[in-house]
Amino acid sequence: MRYSGFKVIKEALTGHRGWGPAWRDATPQASYDYVIIGGGGHGLATAYYLAKEFKQARIAVLEKGWIGGGNVGRNTTIIRSNYLLDGNEPFYEFSLKLWEGLEQDLNYNAMVSQRGILNLIHTDAQRDAFIRRGNAMMLNGADADLLSTAQIVARYPFLNVNDARFPIKGGLAQHRGGTVRHDAVAWGYARAADQRGVDIIQNCEVTGFRIENGTCLGVETSRGFIGAKKVGACVAGSSSRLMSHAGMRLPIESHVLQAFVSEGLKPVLPGVITFGAGHFYCSQSDKGGLVFGGDIDGYNSYAQRGNLPVVEDVCEGGMAIFPMIGRARLLRMWGGIMDMSMDGSPIIDHTHIKGLYFNGGWCYGGFKATPASGFVYAHLLATDTPHPTATAYRFDRFAKGLMIDEKGMGNQPNLH
Ligand SMILES: Cc1cc2nc3c(=O)[nH]c(=O)nc-3n(C[C@H](O)[C@H](O)[C@H](O)COP(=O)(O)OP(=O)(O)OC[C@H]3O[C@@H](n4cnc5c(N)ncnc54)[C@H](O)[C@@H]3O)c2cc1C
C-alpha cells in the first residue's frame, strides 16, 4: 500500500477501513543470510539499505523490546552536518543528503524540517574555532553561515544577548540542519524494509553468539537459536553488554542522557539553538513543546532514566540564555543510554570474529547519522569493504592513535 494525499482523503470518506498494519509481525526462521541485532534507527536502516541498495535477501532485524523503544524514539530529533574533522564531516554530510530525500524514498512522512541550526558564539577564540569549522564544512560540500549578533537578534529577539553570563558575539548557522520526527524514522524504515521482505522480529532478545573456530554461526535468542551467514550488532547504548557475549571488551562507556519537553506554546522558536558554553540546546516541536536538553548524567549507567541534579543544571543553562523559558511549565523528561566512545566518534567495522560486525559508539549524536549509518553498515556487510565516507570508523584507530576527537578532549568518554 502506498501512502498519498489521495489515500488519506479516500480513507477519510470511507471510514478508515482500508489501512493495514505498516509491517508484518514476522516469526523467526531457522536461519538468515543477515541478522541485524537491534531495531533502532540504525538497525532498521541497515536492513532497508541491504535490501534496497545492495539487493540482498533473507534479512532479519531482532529487537529485544519494540522497535523505536530505544534512543531512536528518545532523542531530541536534531539533524545537522556541522563537523570539523575529515573523518566525520563527509559522513555526516552524506547523512544530511539522505535525510533530504528520505520521505520520498521511504514513502513515509518523517516530518523532515530543515528549519536551521545555530551554534552560539561567546568569545573571540570561539569565533575563530567556528570559522575554521565552517570552512571545513564548506570544503566538504556542506553549507555554513557565520551570523553577526544583529542577525541573531533579528531572528531570535528573545535571546539574552548583552546582559548574560555569556554575552552572544555571533553564531555559526547551518540552514540545512533542523529536526525530524524521531519515532517516524523507525516506523518509516521498518515499513519500507518489510515491503522489501525483511523480517522484523520484536520481543526477541539476543542472549549470546554461537562461535565455532573463530566464525560466528548465528545468535542465541529468547526465541531460540537463529543461524546467520553474517551478524550485524547495532544496539547503541547496550553495545558493551551485547558484545561481552562474544568475549569483546569495547572502548565504550554507557551514560544516561536526558531530554525535556515543555507544555505546548504558540510558535516562538523558528530553528534549533545550541548554547554549548552552558550545555543547553532547544527547538520547538510541531505540537508546540519546547524540546531541550543538555549534558549527560556524569556516571555510568544502563538505566533509561536520569537524575534530578541534571534537570536543575539544564534548566539553569536554559534560563541563562533564554530567560522566557522560565515562564513555561516542564511537561515531561526522560532518559536514554548513550554508548560514549573514547574519542566521541562511532565505530563501524568487522570484528576479529569472522561473520560478526559492529556498529556503535554513537554518543549523543547518532540520530542525525541514522540514514548514513544504515547505508555504510549495509555496504560493509554486503561487500566486506568500508564505504568511502566511513573508512576512519575502525576499531584499530584506538591502538594506532588515529583518534577522531572533534572536541579535542582526549580519551575520556564522558567529556565528548
Ligand atoms: C535524550 C537523548 C537526546 C538525543 N538527541 C539527539 C539529537 O538531537 N540528535 C542526534 O543526532 N542524536 C541524538 N541522540 C542520540 C541518538 O538518539 C542515538 O545515538 C541513536 O538513536 C542510536 O542509534 P539507534 O537509533 O539505532 O539506537 P536505539 O534506538 O537505542 O536502538 C538500539 C536497539 O537495540 C535493542 N537491543 C539492545 N540490546 C539488545 C539485544 N541483546 N537483543 C536485541 N535487541 C537489543 C534496544 O532495545 C534498542 O531498540 C539523543 C539521545 C538521547 C537519549
The ligand as an ORCA input file, in Angstrom:
! r2SCAN-3c Opt
* xyz 0 1
  C      17.844     12.228     25.291
  C      18.572     11.992     24.014
  C      18.703     13.020     23.099
  C      19.388     12.814     21.897
  N      19.393     13.810     20.961
  C      19.955     13.597     19.761
  C      19.852     14.594     18.748
  O      19.217     15.633     18.920
  N      20.480     14.373     17.556
  C      21.188     13.238     17.339
  O      21.773     13.112     16.263
  N      21.256     12.242     18.259
  C      20.644     12.387     19.455
  N      20.667     11.393     20.402
  C      21.418     10.155     20.129
  C      20.656      9.157     19.272
  O      19.353      9.006     19.748
  C      21.373      7.805     19.269
  O      22.760      7.976     19.019
  C      20.834      6.868     18.202
  O      19.422      6.840     18.224
  C      21.376      5.455     18.435
  O      21.060      4.554     17.399
  P      19.707      3.679     17.323
  O      18.603      4.543     16.888
  O      19.954      2.505     16.465
  O      19.561      3.244     18.847
  P      18.344      2.571     19.624
  O      17.043      3.125     19.202
  O      18.687      2.622     21.080
  O      18.402      1.085     19.073
  C      19.093      0.012     19.691
  C      18.093     -1.103     19.887
  O      18.785     -2.304     20.269
  C      17.909     -3.013     21.115
  N      18.708     -4.015     21.848
  C      19.590     -3.799     22.843
  N      20.127     -4.973     23.248
  C      19.554     -5.945     22.502
  C      19.684     -7.366     22.450
  N      20.526     -8.010     23.277
  N      18.934     -8.061     21.552
  C      18.082     -7.410     20.703
  N      17.913     -6.073     20.721
  C      18.649     -5.345     21.597
  C      17.306     -1.946     22.004
  O      16.099     -2.385     22.613
  C      17.091     -0.807     21.011
  O      15.785     -0.793     20.478
  C      19.984     11.554     21.624
  C      19.844     10.516     22.541
  C      19.125     10.718     23.714
  C      18.931      9.582     24.688
*
